[in-house]
Amino acid sequence: MNELVTSRRGFFWVGTERVAHAAGTVPRGPMFVAWEEPEHVTAPHPLVLVHGGGGQGTDWMGTPDGRPGWSSMLVRGGHRVYVVDRPGHGRSPHHPDVLGPMGPPFSYERALELFAPPAAADRHTRWPGSRDLADPLFDQVAAPTGPMLADLAASQRLDADRLVRLLERIGPAVLVTHSAGAPGGWLAADARPDLVVALLALEPMGPPFLTLPDGTVLLPWGLTAAPPAFDPPADDPTAFAPGERRLPGLARVPIGVFSAEASAFDAFAGEVAAFLRAAGCRVEHVRLADHGVRGNGHAVMFERNSAEALAVLTGWLDGVVNRSTSTTPR
């Protein structure tokens, strides 16, 4: 039987801007934050969990088949945890008059392609359901997932601004991002490295300078659609090659890039780490399979060995925190 853990919890919104609209004064881009902590917090720094794509904070709170999610596991492990709904997602409301147009809706077929691709079935052995779209599990995957904002650069700037406002409220914390939640994390840590103890990017969006088959460049600044603070400054993303400019803010933050062996994102996770390294960052690419966590796809936190996967991330973080105690404060 699991030990009962007493916790405190609550929620709030950060970054609410008041803007004029024909309907009156309306909020623009608030970010919902749910927090929870055990009765006795033993971890030295809180964690901020940033969901990916069109998801929401519930991605961290439980699995599609009803098991505890990473947020509750972390609370049980002594952490104070903040789970966000990025602006325009989940409990952070979206209206196109205020935040701009939406991208396409998230389909069941896209859920299958992204999270449980049939072509990877021989290697992807930890998915908690079948690869049949009639499986009710896919209802639990698709239902909480909505469209992303059509303007990626504006969306990522908004994500970063709201994350910074959260960090200014709660103090230095660890950022944990997933997939398309990573760009906002890169930008927030770059802007306020003094408030980011470490950045753990799980299956981050990529590869660098991601380009669609039609030639559309989704990540013109390397890992983001909006520009970070390069040194020397850059006004044109086409005017420099990787390694020609540094990211002095982000370089102050220890970074772990985590990838799963059966995910398509594993193929370019090393490129993500290399881009950061060339920009002067302290980064380690951690393949879960190298730590005995095998058979995972893109949605690691949903899968049957999610607890073992989380242990790899927290183990890496413990090492970073222990090393930082012997260095000069940033």
RAPEKA-V948879 format. One record per residue. N is the residue number from 1. SS is DSSP state (hx for helix, st for strand, lp for the rest). PHI is phi in whole degrees, -180 to 180 (999 if undefined). Layout:
n = (N:N)
ss = (SS:SS)
phi = (PHI:PHI)
This chain:
n = (1:2:3:4:5:6:7:8:9:10:11:12:13:14:15:16:17:18:19:20:21:22:23:24:25:26:27:28:29:30:31:32:33:34:35:36:37:38:39:40:41:42:43:44:45:46:47:48:49:50:51:52:53:54:55:56:57:58:59:60:61:62:63:64:65:66:67:68:69:70:71:72:73:74:75:76:77:78:79:80:81:82:83:84:85:86:87:88:89:90:91:92:93:94:95:96:97:98:99:100:101:102:103:104:105:106:107:108:109:110:111:112:113:114:115:116:117:118:119:120:121:122:123:124:125:126:127:128:129:130:131:132:133:134:135:136:137:138:139:140:141:142:143:144:145:146:147:148:149:150:151:152:153:154:155:156:157:158:159:160:161:162:163:164:165:166:167:168:169:170:171:172:173:174:175:176:177:178:179:180:181:182:183:184:185:186:187:188:189:190:191:192:193:194:195:196:197:198:199:200:201:202:203:204:205:206:207:208:209:210:211:212:213:214:215:216:217:218:219:220:221:222:223:224:225:226:227:228:229:230:231:232:233:234:235:236:237:238:239:240:241:242:243:244:245:246:247:248:249:250:251:252:253:254:255:256:257:258:259:260:261:262:263:264:265:266:267:268:269:270:271:272:273:274:275:276:277:278:279:280:281:282:283:284:285:286:287:288:289:290:291:292:293:294:295:296:297:298:299:300:301:302:303:304:305:306:307:308:309:310:311:312:313:314:315:316:317:318:319:320:321:322:323:324:325:326:327:328:329:330)
ss = (lp:lp:lp:lp:lp:lp:st:st:st:st:st:st:st:st:lp:lp:st:st:st:st:st:lp:lp:st:st:st:st:st:lp:lp:st:st:st:st:st:st:st:st:lp:lp:lp:lp:lp:lp:lp:st:st:st:st:st:lp:lp:lp:lp:lp:lp:lp:hx:hx:hx:hx:st:lp:lp:lp:lp:lp:st:lp:hx:hx:hx:hx:hx:hx:hx:lp:lp:lp:lp:st:st:st:st:st:lp:lp:lp:lp:lp:lp:lp:lp:lp:lp:hx:hx:hx:hx:lp:lp:st:lp:lp:lp:lp:lp:hx:hx:hx:hx:hx:hx:hx:hx:lp:lp:hx:hx:hx:lp:lp:lp:lp:lp:lp:lp:lp:lp:lp:lp:lp:lp:lp:lp:lp:hx:hx:hx:hx:hx:hx:lp:lp:lp:lp:lp:lp:st:lp:lp:hx:hx:hx:hx:hx:hx:hx:hx:hx:hx:hx:hx:hx:hx:hx:hx:hx:hx:hx:lp:lp:st:st:st:st:st:st:hx:hx:hx:hx:hx:hx:hx:hx:hx:hx:hx:hx:hx:lp:hx:hx:hx:st:st:st:st:st:st:st:lp:lp:lp:lp:lp:lp:lp:lp:st:lp:lp:lp:lp:lp:st:lp:lp:lp:lp:lp:lp:lp:lp:lp:lp:lp:lp:lp:st:lp:lp:lp:lp:lp:hx:hx:hx:lp:lp:lp:lp:lp:lp:st:lp:lp:lp:hx:hx:hx:lp:st:st:st:st:st:st:lp:lp:lp:lp:lp:lp:hx:hx:hx:hx:hx:hx:hx:hx:hx:hx:hx:hx:hx:lp:lp:lp:lp:st:st:st:st:st:hx:hx:hx:hx:lp:lp:lp:lp:lp:lp:lp:lp:hx:hx:hx:lp:lp:lp:hx:hx:hx:hx:hx:hx:hx:hx:hx:hx:hx:hx:hx:hx:hx:hx:hx:hx:hx:lp:lp:lp:lp:lp:lp)
phi = (999:-71:-68:-73:-117:-83:-137:-112:-151:-173:-158:-164:-119:-123:75:-76:-99:-99:-129:-81:-145:-58:-81:129:-83:-129:-79:-119:67:-67:-118:-75:-133:-104:-124:-152:-147:-73:-58:-122:-79:-111:-78:-73:-137:-71:-115:-112:-102:-116:-72:-103:38:-95:-76:-154:-60:-62:-56:-94:-90:-170:-101:-60:-99:93:-88:-61:-91:-64:-62:-70:-63:-68:-61:-60:-85:99:-96:-86:-127:-118:-113:-107:-106:-57:-52:88:-129:56:-89:-106:-61:-121:-138:-62:-67:-105:-106:94:-67:-87:-79:-68:-65:-87:-98:-61:-64:-67:-60:-64:-62:-82:-103:-146:-63:-56:-65:-101:-58:-69:-102:-94:-105:-108:-62:-79:-135:-95:-107:-98:-63:-76:-62:-58:-57:-69:-63:-74:-86:-79:-58:-85:-106:-116:-75:-84:-68:-67:-91:-64:-62:-64:-63:-69:-62:-66:-55:-63:-60:-70:-65:-62:-63:-65:-63:-64:-81:-100:91:-54:-149:-96:-95:-122:-115:-130:54:-74:-79:-65:-56:-62:-66:-58:-68:-66:-66:-66:-75:-135:-63:-68:-108:-117:-68:-163:-126:-108:-103:-89:50:-68:-58:-177:-73:-52:61:-48:-129:-76:-56:-83:95:-68:-94:-82:-124:-65:-99:101:-110:-141:-89:-105:-75:-82:-92:-73:-131:-65:-59:-131:-102:-128:-66:-87:-95:-146:-105:-54:93:-81:-131:-104:-117:-63:-70:-63:-66:-85:-111:-64:-125:-117:-105:-111:-138:-110:-66:-100:-97:-62:-71:-63:-65:-119:-61:-63:-68:-60:-63:-65:-60:-64:-62:-65:-90:92:-84:-91:-139:-128:-91:-112:-91:-57:-62:-70:-112:84:-100:-112:82:-97:-106:-69:-92:-56:-70:-89:-90:-65:-107:-61:-66:-66:-65:-61:-62:-66:-65:-69:-64:-62:-62:-57:-64:-65:-65:-64:-68:-69:-69:-101:-115:-70:-56:-77)
